[in-house]
Amino acid sequence: MVHESSKPFCVIGAGPAGLAVCRALSQFGIPFECVERESDIGGNFNVANSRSSVYRSTHLLSSKTMSEFPDFPMPASYPPCPSHTLVLDYFREYARRFRLNEHISFNTSVERMEPHSDGWVIEFQNGIRKHYQGVAIANGHHWSPSFPAVNGELNGKVMHAREYHGPEDFQNKRLLVVGGGNTACDIVADAVPVASRVFLSMRRPVHFLPKYSFGNPGDVTLRLMNRLKVPMFVQRFLSSLGARVVNGHPKTIGLRTPAERIFDANVTVSSIVPFHIRQGDVVVKPGISALDGDQVSFTDGTRENIDVVVYATGYQLTFPFIDAAHLNSSGGGVPDLYLRQFHPDRDDVAVVGMIHAAYGGSWPLMYLQAQLLARFWAARQQSCNIDWFRRLKTEPSPDLSGGYAKLAAKRQQLSVEPVRFSKHLQSLIRRFDQRCEIQPLEASNDSRTSIQRAA
């Protein structure tokens, strides 16, 4: 049975992206319901959630000033890069401050959503089907593990980083961590004091950048350089210099030198792992060729006895409750959406959070995505002429990567340069405000200030 009622909008997910959408829709008086499959908010940063990939030692790689929602700064008492527990406290306080929980139905999982003549019909895990005017998909993209294709089997334990919460299982074990990203480095750093031997397998070498530069978190320095329009070659030079000063030359540490320039692919933020490699606490290996009982063989012909393998090999972008074609995607690839958010043909479905900040946090960018979406839907309800935006979202998205991660694997090509991306979204928000005279229910000056802070 389909319940017609007043046909509100639906927000799928109550992680940071979902909270940003709930906040924006409530600001403009747009009726909505938020559904969350877990029993609490926080998404990935709530370690109690079944799909969370955080672990006890998780801290933000980005600074709090580059991660906080523009309308709700993190407490001054927070350290520059807060722990996951502080981040969850922050999300809970955000939801409490703006009374978002009253809109959220917890323990409510979406089984499927299908287009209707005037909106979408969503079927939930309990069999109930509801009709919505539109749907904002904010289910995140760090919960469906991606495994490499590896021949053979290991007698020991094989796991993905999403299953990792602490290093207890590595006590006196010979551990192999597969991957060259930030999660791999965190797990390696946790394991060094307890494992009998730690190996790090990287299929290709990566650039290691220190977390802090010139006394500040590195993302603060990069944002300043992009605000000042410092050319990319200068950013590369200064970042390489900082990495050499802190970490040394890759060859002197025992690392292969990356073939690509810094920032051409995703970089890894760590000073601890290069230190452990130099100390001999961590042995770097190339890619895996096969698992063989108690041993793992590598592409350079070497073999090692291994007790535990942890694949820190990232996550798949997936929307299991909707046919990929309904998101303008072919072959299950990344949906082809304007600004990675808006469907070219449909006005009643959008994705929020399908981005990756090239540096700094993505949450302020999600805030702007949500603000833009709320204005679009509010303009539709007010019968404002929005043909200009409908035409715009049928066009190819502008390149807002700023030259970052242009050689990244296809599944990782969600990177946007925060300053450019923010300014573009802000310009679209201003056009809606000017053309449709849309005003949030709260004080307009506060809303405008928050949007300006997002850059």
Stockholm file with secondary structure:
# STOCKHOLM 1.0

chainA/1-455         MVHESSKPFCVIGAGPAGLAVCRALSQFGIPFECVERESDIGGNFNVANSRSSVYRSTHLLSSKTMSEFPDFPMPASYPPCPSHTLVLDYFREYARRFRLNEHISFNTSVERMEPHSDGWVIEFQNGIRKHYQGVAIANGHHWSPSFPAVNGELNGKVMHAREYHGPEDFQNKRLLVVGGGNTACDIVADAVPVASRVFLSMRRPVHFLPKYSFGNPGDVTLRLMNRLKVPMFVQRFLSSLGARVVNGHPKTIGLRTPAERIFDANVTVSSIVPFHIRQGDVVVKPGISALDGDQVSFTDGTRENIDVVVYATGYQLTFPFIDAAHLNSSGGGVPDLYLRQFHPDRDDVAVVGMIHAAYGGSWPLMYLQAQLLARFWAARQQSCNIDWFRRLKTEPSPDLSGGYAKLAAKRQQLSVEPVRFSKHLQSLIRRFDQRCEIQPLEASNDSRTSIQRAA
#=GR chainA/1-455 SS CEECTTCCEEEECCSHHHHHHHHHHHHTTCCEEEECSSSSSCGGGCTTSTTCCCCTTCBCSSCGGGTSBTTBCCCTTSCSSCBHHHHHHHHHHHHHHTTCGGGEESSCCEEEEEEETTEEEEEETTSCEEEESCEEECCCSSSEECCCCCEEEESSEEEEGGGCCCGGGGTTCEEEEECSSHHHHHHHHHHTTTSSEEEEECSSCCCEECSEETTEEHHHHHHHHHHTTCCHHHHHHHHHHHHHHHHCCHHHHTCCCCSSCTTTSCCEECSHHHHHHHHTSEEEECCEEEEEETEEEETTSCEEECSEEEECCCEECCCTTSCGGGGTCSTTCCCCCBTTTBCSSCSSEEESSCCEESSSCSHHHHHHHHHHHHHHHHHHHTTCCCHHHHHHTTSCCCCCSTTTTTTSCGGGTTEECHHHHHHHHHHHHHHHHHHHCCCCSSCHHHHHHHHHHTC
#=GC SS_cons         CEECTTCCEEEECCSHHHHHHHHHHHHTTCCEEEECSSSSSCGGGCTTSTTCCCCTTCBCSSCGGGTSBTTBCCCTTSCSSCBHHHHHHHHHHHHHHTTCGGGEESSCCEEEEEEETTEEEEEETTSCEEEESCEEECCCSSSEECCCCCEEEESSEEEEGGGCCCGGGGTTCEEEEECSSHHHHHHHHHHTTTSSEEEEECSSCCCEECSEETTEEHHHHHHHHHHTTCCHHHHHHHHHHHHHHHHCCHHHHTCCCCSSCTTTSCCEECSHHHHHHHHTSEEEECCEEEEEETEEEETTSCEEECSEEEECCCEECCCTTSCGGGGTCSTTCCCCCBTTTBCSSCSSEEESSCCEESSSCSHHHHHHHHHHHHHHHHHHHTTCCCHHHHHHTTSCCCCCSTTTTTTSCGGGTTEECHHHHHHHHHHHHHHHHHHHCCCCSSCHHHHHHHHHHTC
//
